[in-house]
């Protein structure tokens, strides 16, 4: 079973309008309430792929209850620690005429006691489950070393950690040697302090990361595809151009779900990269997790061009 962790979940309210006019009255076309947070997104994709998984994290208040209800409705297994703090709410405004999306995110809040309870719950699951996904931002009350502490716990239990965060939590977590990290291009530039403009730069940047004890690095490059590397191999994937049906937000989480599935299946590095890239591209093209199918994933795989760099 694959474990996902969301320490800073959210109720996402998605508002669809024709065009946002600042300082004026705006009429809403549609409203959708979704369970949000990167680990939760990954768990929903894994459920769609019929992968056995469970979403772990910390929720509280009315929003926490709503998240539990939504996940239950979507058949996503979850075992959250309950906090006295109400889970945050985020607002996402989609403009149909502008093909533009604006996000307004609250900060989450947890107490030290919440985090300790979560760690104990995680240790219980790590005894039998050996693929763990740590992703997303950290709430207020969790310091930048929180992910590093969780990676150490997982490593002590011989679990493979897929780590997808940013900023200081990402930099701190890398020191504990997660199995795989999935930065985007800007995050990789920040980690290495280097400009990355071509495949040679990608190879050099990934070498810097792999020398820290990380086994695999997967870099999402947006419309320019993706890149995966280990100490022995490296591949660049050129994905087909697709029309963005709704949003590219969530494509990275979809890619992480694909990586987790293929790590569990113990496939080759090349096949892992192809599948996860195809899955993310399919999500962008279809616009909804519910629209993803094995057939359209296979269709996308057939259109991906692969370049072996090492």
MOHU-V631554 format. One record per residue. RES is the residue in three letters. NEAR is the number of other ideal C-beta (glycine too) atoms within 8 Angstrom. Layout:
# MOHU-V631554
res=RES near=NEAR
res=RES near=NEAR
This chain:
# MOHU-V631554
res=UNK near=7
res=UNK near=15
res=UNK near=14
res=UNK near=15
res=UNK near=13
res=UNK near=14
res=UNK near=16
res=UNK near=12
res=UNK near=18
res=UNK near=14
res=UNK near=14
res=UNK near=12
res=UNK near=12
res=UNK near=11
res=UNK near=11
res=UNK near=10
res=UNK near=13
res=UNK near=7
res=UNK near=8
res=UNK near=10
res=UNK near=7
res=UNK near=4
res=UNK near=3
res=UNK near=5
res=UNK near=4
res=UNK near=7
res=UNK near=6
res=UNK near=8
res=UNK near=7
res=UNK near=7
res=UNK near=8
res=UNK near=7
res=UNK near=9
res=UNK near=9
res=UNK near=13
res=UNK near=10
res=UNK near=12
res=UNK near=12
res=UNK near=18
res=UNK near=17
res=UNK near=12
res=UNK near=16
res=UNK near=16
res=UNK near=13
res=UNK near=16
res=UNK near=14
res=UNK near=13
res=UNK near=9
res=UNK near=9
res=UNK near=4
res=UNK near=11
res=UNK near=4
res=UNK near=14
res=UNK near=13
res=UNK near=15
res=UNK near=15
res=UNK near=15
res=UNK near=14
res=UNK near=14
res=UNK near=11
res=UNK near=10
res=UNK near=6
res=UNK near=14
res=UNK near=15
res=UNK near=8
res=UNK near=11
res=UNK near=15
res=UNK near=11
res=UNK near=8
res=UNK near=11
res=UNK near=15
res=UNK near=9
res=UNK near=6
res=UNK near=9
res=UNK near=6
res=UNK near=12
res=UNK near=10
res=UNK near=12
res=UNK near=8
res=UNK near=13
res=UNK near=10
res=UNK near=7
res=UNK near=13
res=UNK near=4
res=UNK near=11
res=UNK near=8
res=UNK near=15
res=UNK near=15
res=UNK near=10
res=UNK near=13
res=UNK near=10
res=UNK near=13
res=UNK near=11
res=UNK near=12
res=UNK near=13
res=UNK near=10
res=UNK near=6
res=UNK near=7
res=UNK near=6
res=UNK near=7
res=UNK near=9
res=UNK near=8
res=UNK near=9
res=UNK near=7
res=UNK near=8
res=UNK near=7
res=UNK near=7
res=UNK near=14
res=UNK near=9
res=UNK near=13
res=UNK near=10
res=UNK near=6
res=UNK near=6
res=UNK near=13
res=UNK near=14
res=UNK near=8
res=UNK near=9
res=UNK near=13
res=UNK near=11
res=UNK near=8
res=UNK near=11
res=UNK near=14
res=UNK near=10
res=UNK near=7
res=UNK near=12
res=UNK near=14
res=UNK near=7
res=UNK near=5
res=UNK near=12
res=UNK near=8
res=UNK near=12
res=UNK near=14
res=UNK near=15
res=UNK near=15
res=UNK near=15
res=UNK near=11
res=UNK near=8
res=UNK near=12
res=UNK near=13
res=UNK near=7
res=UNK near=9
res=UNK near=10
res=UNK near=5
res=UNK near=8
res=UNK near=7
res=UNK near=12
res=UNK near=14
res=UNK near=11
res=UNK near=10
res=UNK near=13
res=UNK near=15
res=UNK near=9
res=UNK near=12
res=UNK near=14
res=UNK near=11
res=UNK near=6
res=UNK near=10
res=UNK near=5
res=UNK near=11
res=UNK near=10
res=UNK near=14
res=UNK near=18
res=UNK near=15
res=UNK near=14
res=UNK near=13
res=UNK near=7
res=UNK near=8
res=UNK near=6
res=UNK near=13
res=UNK near=15
res=UNK near=9
res=UNK near=11
res=UNK near=14
res=UNK near=14
res=UNK near=8
res=UNK near=10
res=UNK near=9
res=UNK near=14
res=UNK near=9
res=UNK near=15
res=UNK near=14
res=UNK near=14
res=UNK near=13
res=UNK near=10
res=UNK near=11
res=UNK near=6
res=UNK near=10
res=UNK near=14
res=UNK near=12
res=UNK near=8
res=UNK near=13
res=UNK near=10
res=UNK near=5
res=UNK near=9
res=UNK near=5
res=UNK near=11
res=UNK near=4
res=UNK near=6
res=UNK near=9
res=UNK near=6
res=UNK near=11
res=UNK near=15
res=UNK near=12
res=UNK near=9
res=UNK near=14
res=UNK near=13
res=UNK near=8
res=UNK near=11
res=UNK near=14
res=UNK near=12
res=UNK near=6
res=UNK near=9
res=UNK near=4
res=UNK near=13
res=UNK near=7
res=UNK near=12
res=UNK near=14
res=UNK near=14
res=UNK near=14
res=UNK near=13
res=UNK near=10
res=UNK near=7
res=UNK near=6
res=UNK near=5
res=UNK near=11
res=UNK near=15
res=UNK near=16
res=UNK near=15
res=UNK near=14
res=UNK near=10
res=UNK near=4
res=UNK near=5
res=UNK near=9
res=UNK near=13
res=UNK near=14
res=UNK near=12
res=UNK near=15
res=UNK near=9
res=UNK near=15
res=UNK near=7
res=UNK near=4
res=UNK near=8
res=UNK near=4
res=UNK near=10
res=UNK near=8
res=UNK near=6
res=UNK near=9
res=UNK near=7
res=UNK near=7
res=UNK near=10
res=UNK near=12
res=UNK near=12
res=UNK near=13
res=UNK near=17
res=UNK near=16
res=UNK near=16
res=UNK near=15
res=UNK near=16
res=UNK near=14
res=UNK near=16
res=UNK near=13
res=UNK near=12
res=UNK near=13
res=UNK near=9
res=UNK near=6
res=UNK near=4
res=UNK near=7
res=UNK near=5
res=UNK near=11
res=UNK near=11
res=UNK near=9
res=UNK near=15
res=UNK near=14
res=UNK near=12
res=UNK near=14
res=UNK near=16
res=UNK near=15
res=UNK near=15
res=UNK near=16
res=UNK near=16
res=UNK near=14
res=UNK near=13
res=UNK near=14
res=UNK near=13
res=UNK near=12
res=UNK near=10
res=UNK near=10
res=UNK near=8
res=UNK near=10
res=UNK near=5
res=UNK near=8
res=UNK near=15
res=UNK near=6
res=UNK near=5
res=UNK near=6
res=UNK near=12
res=UNK near=13
res=UNK near=9
res=UNK near=8
res=UNK near=15
res=UNK near=10
res=UNK near=6
res=UNK near=7
res=UNK near=15
res=UNK near=5
res=UNK near=10
res=UNK near=9
res=UNK near=8
res=UNK near=11
res=UNK near=7
